[in-house]
Amino acid sequence: MLEVSCGTWRMCRLAPGFTLTELMAVVAIAAILLGLAVPGMRSLVQSQQITTAANDLLTAINLTRSEAIQRGRRVDLVPADGSHWNSGWLIFVDDNNNQVADKGERIIHTRDALPADLTIKAKLTGTDDYIAYQGSGRTRTNASSQTPMAGTLSLAIGNHERRIIINMMGRARVCNPQAKSNTC
């Protein structure tokens, strides 16, 4: 609505502006549109979080393997707190094979904790709390240097899921079970 501002009866001009009713209507429309966009935005954020976490963990697995090959000795990838993968992880040269970064053992890489609502569940041969590579680039368990470690690390947040599959040779890959359920 435009207000009329007149100094004299001959010289009237229009002053632009909004009324309170018009402003409230615009704010209400904006709130409705924002309310419709938020659920879609949450799903997008969760999708990006799980993709980032899966790629970070896959990179850590590949780094562990390449460091073991380069050094010609055992290198371990373990959860930062010793049991929960979503607490972050450590890559280190495990001289005494105890899956703990003791004093004097070289730490190669660390990763901080993941978002609180993101979970990682491991199903690996022998144990779920470490991944160890020997100098040949193959995984191994503490039971025997000849026993390979294979299995799956499943990451989930909201209705999004990714899996990292480690085969008997120690090669890892990421897959999306929602997109390729028959190969994941």
C-alpha positions in Angstrom: 0.0 0.0 0.0 1.3 3.5 -0.8 0.9 6.4 1.5 0.2 9.9 0.3 2.4 12.6 1.7 1.4 16.1 0.9 3.2 19.3 1.9 0.7 21.5 0.2 -2.5 20.7 -1.6 -0.9 21.0 -5.0 2.3 19.0 -4.4 1.4 15.5 -3.3 3.8 12.6 -3.6 3.6 8.9 -3.0 5.8 7.4 -0.2 6.7 3.7 -0.9 6.5 1.3 2.0 5.0 -2.0 3.4 2.2 -2.3 5.8 2.5 -4.6 8.8 -0.1 -7.0 7.1 1.9 -7.3 3.9 5.1 -7.9 5.9 3.5 -10.6 8.0 2.2 -12.3 4.8 5.7 -12.4 3.3 7.2 -13.8 6.6 4.4 -16.5 6.7 5.1 -17.6 3.1 8.8 -17.7 3.8 8.3 -19.9 6.9 6.1 -22.3 5.0 8.7 -22.7 2.2 11.5 -23.1 4.7 9.5 -25.8 6.6 9.1 -27.7 3.3 12.8 -27.5 2.5 14.3 -28.6 5.9 13.5 -32.4 5.7 15.1 -32.6 2.3 18.1 -30.7 3.5 18.5 -33.0 6.5 18.6 -36.0 4.2 21.1 -34.3 2.0 23.4 -33.5 5.0 23.2 -37.1 6.2 24.0 -38.4 2.7 27.1 -36.2 2.6 28.1 -37.2 6.1 28.0 -41.0 5.4 29.8 -40.6 2.0 32.5 -38.6 3.7 32.9 -41.1 6.5 32.9 -44.1 4.2 35.5 -42.4 2.0 37.7 -41.5 5.0 37.6 -45.0 6.3 38.3 -46.5 2.9 41.3 -44.1 2.5 42.5 -45.2 6.0 42.3 -48.9 5.0 44.2 -48.2 1.8 46.8 -46.1 3.6 47.3 -48.9 6.2 47.9 -51.4 3.4 50.3 -49.2 1.4 52.3 -48.3 4.6 52.6 -52.0 5.4 53.9 -52.7 1.9 56.2 -49.7 1.9 57.7 -50.6 5.4 57.7 -54.4 4.8 56.1 -55.0 8.2 52.8 -55.1 10.0 50.7 -51.9 10.2 47.4 -51.8 12.1 44.2 -49.7 11.8 42.3 -49.6 15.1 39.4 -47.7 16.6 40.7 -44.7 18.6 39.1 -45.9 21.8 39.9 -49.5 21.2 36.4 -50.8 20.4 34.1 -48.3 18.7 34.9 -47.4 15.1 32.8 -44.2 15.2 35.2 -42.8 17.9 37.7 -42.3 15.2 40.8 -44.4 14.3 44.6 -44.7 14.4 47.0 -46.1 11.9 50.3 -47.2 13.4 53.2 -49.6 13.2 52.3 -52.3 15.8 55.7 -53.7 16.9 54.3 -55.9 19.7 51.0 -57.0 18.0 48.7 -55.8 20.8 46.6 -53.3 18.7 47.5 -50.5 21.1 49.7 -47.6 20.1 52.2 -48.0 22.9 55.1 -45.6 23.6 57.7 -45.8 20.9 55.3 -47.2 18.2 55.1 -44.8 15.2 51.6 -43.4 14.7 51.1 -42.7 10.9 47.6 -41.2 10.9 44.7 -40.4 13.3 41.0 -39.6 12.6 38.8 -37.8 15.1 35.3 -39.0 16.1 32.5 -39.1 13.5 29.1 -37.5 14.0 27.3 -38.9 17.0 24.4 -40.3 15.1 26.6 -42.1 12.6 27.3 -45.8 13.5 29.9 -48.3 12.2 29.5 -52.0 12.8 32.2 -54.4 11.9 32.0 -58.0 10.9 35.5 -59.2 10.3 37.3 -62.5 10.4 38.5 -63.2 13.9 37.8 -59.9 15.6 36.0 -56.6 14.9 38.4 -54.2 16.7 41.3 -54.0 14.3 42.5 -54.4 10.7 46.1 -55.5 10.3 48.1 -55.7 7.1 51.5 -57.5 6.8 54.3 -56.4 4.5 52.9 -58.4 1.5 49.8 -56.2 1.5 47.5 -58.9 2.8 45.4 -58.7 5.9 46.2 -61.0 8.8 44.8 -61.9 12.2 46.6 -62.3 15.4 45.8 -66.0 15.4 48.2 -66.6 12.5 50.1 -64.6 10.0 48.7 -67.0 7.4 45.0 -66.4 8.4 43.6 -63.6 6.3 41.1 -61.1 7.7 38.1 -60.3 5.5 34.6 -58.9 6.2 32.4 -55.9 6.2 32.3 -52.5 7.9 28.7 -51.1 7.8 28.2 -47.4 8.2 24.7 -46.0 8.8 23.0 -42.7 9.6 19.3 -42.0 9.3 18.1 -44.1 6.4 21.5 -44.0 4.6 23.9 -46.9 4.6 27.3 -47.7 3.1 29.5 -50.8 3.3 33.2 -51.2 3.1 34.0 -54.8 2.0 37.5 -56.2 2.5 38.2 -59.4 0.5 40.5 -62.2 1.4 43.4 -60.5 -0.5 43.0 -57.4 1.6 41.5 -55.2 -1.1 38.7 -52.9 0.1 35.8 -51.3 -1.7 32.8 -49.1 -0.8 29.3 -50.0 -1.9 25.8 -48.6 -1.4 23.4 -51.5 -0.5 20.4 -49.3 -1.4 21.6 -48.8 -4.9 23.2 -52.2 -5.6 21.7 -54.7 -3.2 22.8 -57.8 -5.2 26.6 -56.9 -5.2 26.8 -55.2 -1.8 
